[in-house]
Amino acid sequence: MNNILDQLRLEPALAWKVAVNLLGHAPDSAEAKKAAEVTCHSPLVTLLLSECDSNGKIPFHPYKKWNGAHWTLSILADLCPDFRSLRPLHYVPGVLREDFGSLNPLVEQSFDWLLGEAHKKHIRTIDGRVRRCASQESNAVWYSLRLGLADSRTEELAARLMKWQWPDGGWNCDKRPDVRISSFMESLIPLRALALYARISGDRRASQAAERAAEIFLKRQLFKRQHDGAVMDKHFTRLCYPCYWHYNILFGLVVMAEAGFIGDPRLAPSVVEGCKAALDLLESKRLPEGGFPAEEAYYRTTRPNLSGYSLVSYGGTSKKSMNPFVTADALYVLKSAGLAGL
């Protein structure tokens, strides 16, 4: 396993995840702070932020796939919550701004979009259910909290998520009136966001909303239909990083681990039964040397004018080679469930 950790350390962007998620250093420890410094100054992070202008903003719509402010912040927050030591995003000789070196301008872009008048037309109630791509609002809640940049607008978006929650505990953007079951795609990130919001704010309503959302996944073993146990979608079983708004078992397990639904010492057994099949499937994908592959990707690094373009590569795909980003998350999940020693 030390060999796998050594390989992960070759990717500076994973320094914080290795230190905190895998080696168990406290987020406020000297080791974690040193790792955060490495992550936020890594070539990958530098490239992600390379399109910031003199105001610290990325000059595209925040939701532009995958280099708009919204997606950039979601990746940064996932890699490391501590960007206080970030170097200036953009340097203009003779110009000194108070927010240079801050992610605040990017968060402002996202909040302006999600709370603006133009966005309201996308919030539609049909047959008593709000049909929203709730992953959008919830990602903003999550990364603003995770990066320590939350304010009253975060609270407003969290309140909207709780108000929009469907009777079965999730969310869905499907506008067909007969659709009455929540979407895995639109429910996982709200679960992630509200679980973090509840932990930070102490809001019991948010905690209850997160628990209801978790049940959608747990009663389906994270990837199976309830009525026959068949795989819901072949893509749900394929590992990748990043997932953006897509769903797979690894992303689902990461969120379950963050929210405390696996590895909780109060649970018997320690692994929630609803996660067991997904954990078994994840373990079955481990490569002989101990790492995990990326089986597909939702980004491209060519043709920047097309949707889905990424400034950076996250290790590519291969059935036989370890992907460091997938491996870091897989080991974190297994460690949280008490199934992987480091």
Buried (B, 14 or more C-beta within 10 A) or exposed (E): EEEBBEBBBEBBBBBBBBBBBBBEBEBEEEBBBBBBBBBBBBEBBBBBBEBBEEBBBBEBEBBBBBBBBBBBBBBBBBBBBBBBEBEBBBEEEEEEBEEBBBBBBBBBBBBEBBBEEEEEEEEEEEEEBBBBBBBBBBBBBBBBBBBEBBEEBBBBBBBBBBEBBBEBBBBBBBEEEEBBEBBBBBBBBBBBBBBBBBBBBEBEBBBBBBBBBBBBBBBBBBBBEEEEEEEBBEBBBBBBBBBBBBBBBBBBBBBBBBBBBBBBEEEEEBBBEBBBBBBEBBBEBBBEEBBBBBBEBBBBEEEEEEEEBBBBEBBEBEEEEBBBBBBBBBBBBBBBBEBBEB
